[in-house]
Amino acid sequence: MGRFLMRTQKAVYNFHVPLPQHLYEALRKEAQRSRESATRIAREGIEMLLKERRRRQIADEIRAFAEELAGTRFDLDPDLEEAAVERLLDERG
């Protein structure tokens, strides 16, 4: 049974991250407050940061692609583009 469990578990690696004192203390306080391990909180924070960076990277790639094709036959339909711009401006307030 032990062998079966070893095959189904994902590999976990340790990564040493030196922290400035203020960040270390804030992490410890949050761990105590939330009754979660500091490791779990740090892992969740890293996951969130990496997801956000990936989202921004994709948005930048889409923007570059759109700028490259602007004015070509692959550009958006003018009416559709105007509607999209209006919606973005409305969302930004």
KATAWO-V10997 format. One record per residue. N is the residue number from 1. PHI is phi in radians with two decimals (NA if undefined). OMEGA is omega in whole degrees, -180 to 180 (none if undefined). D_CENTER is the distance of its C-alpha to the mean C-alpha in whole Angstrom. Layout:
BEGIN
n & phi & omega & d_center
N & PHI & OMEGA & D_CENTER
N & PHI & OMEGA & D_CENTER
END
This chain:
BEGIN
n & phi & omega & d_center
1 & NA & 179 & 37
2 & -1.03 & 179 & 35
3 & -1.13 & 179 & 35
4 & -1.08 & -180 & 33
5 & -1.11 & -180 & 31
6 & -1.10 & -179 & 30
7 & -1.33 & -176 & 29
8 & -1.60 & 180 & 27
9 & -1.44 & 177 & 25
10 & -1.40 & 178 & 21
11 & -1.17 & 178 & 22
12 & -2.18 & -178 & 20
13 & -2.10 & 175 & 20
14 & -1.63 & -180 & 21
15 & -2.45 & -178 & 19
16 & -1.43 & -179 & 21
17 & -2.20 & 176 & 19
18 & -1.14 & -178 & 22
19 & -2.08 & 171 & 21
20 & -1.15 & -174 & 23
21 & -0.95 & -177 & 25
22 & -1.10 & 179 & 24
23 & -1.27 & 177 & 20
24 & -1.05 & -179 & 22
25 & -1.15 & 178 & 24
26 & -1.11 & 179 & 22
27 & -1.13 & 178 & 20
28 & -1.07 & 179 & 23
29 & -1.08 & 179 & 24
30 & -1.14 & 178 & 21
31 & -1.11 & 178 & 22
32 & -1.16 & -178 & 26
33 & -1.08 & -175 & 25
34 & -1.55 & -177 & 23
35 & 1.01 & 174 & 25
36 & -2.07 & 178 & 22
37 & -1.28 & 176 & 22
38 & -1.07 & 179 & 20
39 & -1.08 & 180 & 19
40 & -1.10 & -180 & 17
41 & -1.11 & 179 & 15
42 & -1.10 & 180 & 14
43 & -1.07 & 179 & 13
44 & -1.10 & 179 & 11
45 & -1.11 & 179 & 10
46 & -1.14 & 178 & 9
47 & -1.05 & 180 & 7
48 & -1.10 & 180 & 5
49 & -1.09 & -179 & 5
50 & -1.15 & 177 & 4
51 & -1.10 & 180 & 2
52 & -1.15 & 178 & 2
53 & -1.11 & 178 & 5
54 & -1.15 & 178 & 5
55 & -1.06 & 179 & 6
56 & -1.13 & 179 & 8
57 & -1.08 & 179 & 9
58 & -1.11 & 179 & 11
59 & -1.08 & 178 & 12
60 & -1.12 & 179 & 14
61 & -1.14 & 178 & 15
62 & -1.13 & 180 & 16
63 & -1.08 & 180 & 18
64 & -1.12 & 178 & 20
65 & -1.08 & -180 & 21
66 & -1.13 & 179 & 22
67 & -1.15 & 180 & 24
68 & -1.14 & -177 & 25
69 & -1.66 & 180 & 27
70 & -1.02 & 178 & 28
71 & 1.47 & 178 & 32
72 & -1.67 & 179 & 32
73 & -1.17 & 179 & 33
74 & -1.62 & 180 & 30
75 & -1.17 & 180 & 29
76 & -1.17 & 171 & 28
77 & -1.05 & -177 & 31
78 & -0.98 & 180 & 32
79 & -1.16 & 179 & 32
80 & -1.14 & 179 & 29
81 & -1.11 & 179 & 27
82 & -1.09 & 179 & 29
83 & -1.10 & 180 & 28
84 & -1.14 & 179 & 24
85 & -1.11 & 179 & 25
86 & -1.05 & -180 & 27
87 & -1.14 & 178 & 24
88 & -1.06 & 179 & 21
89 & -1.15 & 177 & 24
90 & -1.12 & -180 & 25
91 & -1.15 & -179 & 21
92 & -1.37 & 173 & 21
93 & 1.70 & none & 24
END
